[in-house]
């Protein structure tokens, strides 16, 4: 018996578009993300198809943000036509699996500019302090 696509188990369910995305776990003020394959049209009732890795955005004792990736399975799902969301594309770019995402370049550029401005302010304050002595 072939089930209609509306039932969520028929032919459409198998061939439906998949997406590699971050799924938020963890507590309030302590996020943790699983990198998972899900159906593109996100329904709360549909389970995750496969977990491909994890991402911990909170720095640890060594000031590192930890990422674990199963690159073989990511290659498999990309070969099956799965789409990648932007946050996952950024992580894969930083890991060297994808080209670096443009947003990563822009974030680095903004951080360097902010750091230069902060250093200039500190130098101006020191010069002003020395002039008043």
C-alpha positions in Angstrom: 0.0 0.0 0.0 1.4 3.4 -1.0 0.8 6.1 1.5 0.0 9.7 0.4 2.7 12.3 0.9 0.7 14.0 3.6 1.2 11.0 5.9 4.9 11.7 6.1 6.0 8.2 5.3 5.4 7.7 1.6 7.7 8.2 -1.4 7.9 11.9 -0.8 9.3 11.4 2.7 12.3 9.4 1.3 13.1 11.8 -1.5 12.3 15.1 0.3 15.0 17.7 0.5 17.4 17.3 3.5 19.3 20.0 5.3 22.5 20.0 7.4 21.8 22.4 10.3 22.6 23.3 13.9 20.1 22.0 16.5 20.3 23.9 19.8 20.6 21.9 23.0 21.9 22.9 26.4 20.5 25.3 29.0 19.8 28.9 29.2 23.0 30.9 28.8 24.9 27.7 28.0 24.2 26.7 24.4 25.4 23.5 22.8 24.7 22.6 19.2 24.4 19.3 17.4 25.1 19.3 13.6 22.4 17.1 12.2 20.6 16.1 9.0 16.9 16.9 9.1 14.2 17.4 6.5 14.3 20.8 4.9 10.7 21.7 5.9 11.2 21.6 9.7 8.4 20.0 11.6 8.7 19.5 15.3 7.3 15.9 15.0 10.0 14.7 12.7 13.1 13.2 14.2 16.7 14.0 13.3 17.9 11.7 10.5 21.5 11.5 11.6 23.9 13.5 13.8 27.0 14.5 12.0 28.9 16.4 14.8 28.7 18.9 17.6 29.7 22.5 18.3 30.3 24.1 21.7 30.4 27.9 21.2 31.4 28.6 24.8 35.2 28.9 25.2 36.8 26.3 27.5 39.8 26.7 29.9 42.1 27.1 26.9 39.9 29.7 25.3 38.9 27.2 22.5 35.5 26.6 21.0 35.2 22.9 20.3 33.8 21.4 17.1 33.5 17.7 16.2 32.7 16.8 12.6 32.1 13.4 10.9 33.5 14.5 7.5 32.8 11.2 5.8 29.1 11.4 6.6 28.9 15.1 5.6 30.4 14.1 2.2 27.8 11.4 1.9 24.9 13.7 2.7 26.2 16.4 0.4 26.4 13.8 -2.4 22.7 12.9 -1.6 21.8 16.6 -2.3 21.5 17.9 1.3 21.6 21.6 1.7 23.9 23.3 4.2 22.7 26.2 6.4 24.9 29.3 6.7 26.1 28.7 10.3 27.2 25.2 9.3 28.8 26.4 6.1 30.8 28.9 8.3 32.0 26.1 10.6 32.9 23.9 7.6 34.8 26.8 6.1 36.8 27.4 9.2 37.6 23.7 9.4 39.0 23.7 5.9 36.2 21.5 4.4 34.5 24.3 2.5 36.0 27.6 1.2 36.0 30.2 4.0 32.5 31.8 4.2 32.3 35.6 3.4 30.7 36.3 6.8 33.9 34.9 8.4 36.0 37.4 6.5 33.7 40.3 7.4 33.7 39.3 11.1 37.5 39.2 11.2 37.7 42.5 9.4 35.3 44.1 11.9 37.2 42.6 14.9 40.5 43.9 13.6 39.0 47.4 13.1 37.5 47.4 16.6 40.9 46.3 18.1 42.7 49.1 16.2 40.1 51.7 17.5 40.5 50.4 21.1 44.3 50.6 20.9 44.1 54.2 19.5 41.7 55.2 22.4 44.1 53.7 24.9 47.1 55.5 23.4 45.1 58.8 23.4 44.2 58.3 27.0 47.9 57.6 28.0 49.1 60.7 26.1 46.4 62.8 27.7 47.4 61.4 31.1 51.1 62.1 30.6 50.3 65.6 29.4 48.4 66.4 32.6 51.3 65.2 34.8 
